[in-house]
């Protein structure tokens, strides 16, 4: 199966991603076709372009599109 650029994510979910404060995730995460509000429990800090966010629980980036769909990746 060819996942294309979806293989770049360690977590890519359709319905949502939730975390507890002591979690540690290494890699990029995203939800699609859901909005960024479906990523819960993270201390998200959006970058200046609003294309992604970072947070202490994730070593990587979180896709934070305000509305679906996520970027082409």
C-alpha positions as CSV (number, residue, x, y, z in Angstrom):
1,X,0.0,0.0,0.0
2,X,1.4,3.4,-1.0
3,X,0.5,6.0,1.7
4,X,2.3,8.8,-0.1
5,X,3.3,11.5,2.3
6,X,0.9,10.2,5.0
7,X,3.8,8.0,6.0
8,X,5.6,11.1,7.3
9,X,3.3,11.2,10.3
10,X,3.7,9.0,13.4
11,X,0.0,9.6,14.2
12,X,-2.5,10.5,11.5
13,X,-6.1,10.2,12.6
14,X,-9.5,10.7,11.1
15,X,-11.6,11.4,14.2
16,X,-9.2,12.9,16.7
17,X,-6.0,12.7,18.8
18,X,-6.0,13.0,22.6
19,X,-3.1,12.9,25.1
20,X,-2.4,12.8,28.8
21,X,0.2,15.4,30.1
22,X,3.0,12.8,30.7
23,X,2.8,11.5,27.1
24,X,5.8,11.9,24.8
25,X,5.4,11.5,21.0
26,X,8.3,11.7,18.6
27,X,7.3,12.8,15.1
28,X,4.6,14.8,13.4
29,X,0.9,14.3,14.1
30,X,-2.3,15.5,12.3
31,X,-6.0,14.9,12.0
32,X,-7.7,14.8,8.6
33,X,-10.3,15.5,7.5
34,X,-11.1,16.9,11.0
35,X,-10.1,20.4,12.2
36,X,-7.3,21.1,14.6
37,X,-9.9,21.3,17.5
38,X,-9.9,17.5,17.3
39,X,-6.4,17.5,18.7
40,X,-7.0,17.7,22.4
41,X,-5.0,17.6,25.6
42,X,-1.9,19.2,24.0
43,X,-0.4,22.6,24.9
44,X,-0.4,23.7,21.2
45,X,1.5,26.8,20.3
46,X,0.8,27.9,16.6
47,X,3.6,29.1,14.5
48,X,3.3,32.6,12.9
49,X,2.0,31.1,9.6
50,X,-0.7,29.1,11.5
51,X,0.3,26.1,9.3
52,X,1.4,24.0,12.2
53,X,2.0,24.1,16.0
54,X,4.4,22.7,18.5
55,X,4.0,21.6,22.1
56,X,6.1,20.1,24.9
57,X,4.4,16.6,24.5
58,X,5.5,16.2,20.8
59,X,8.9,16.3,19.3
60,X,7.7,17.2,15.8
61,X,4.9,19.3,14.4
62,X,1.1,19.2,14.7
63,X,-1.0,20.1,11.7
64,X,-3.4,22.9,12.9
65,X,-5.4,23.9,9.9
66,X,-8.5,25.8,11.1
67,X,-10.8,24.0,8.8
68,X,-10.4,20.7,6.9
69,X,-8.8,19.5,4.8
70,X,-5.3,19.5,6.1
71,X,-2.5,20.7,3.7
72,X,-1.7,18.6,0.7
73,X,0.6,16.4,2.8
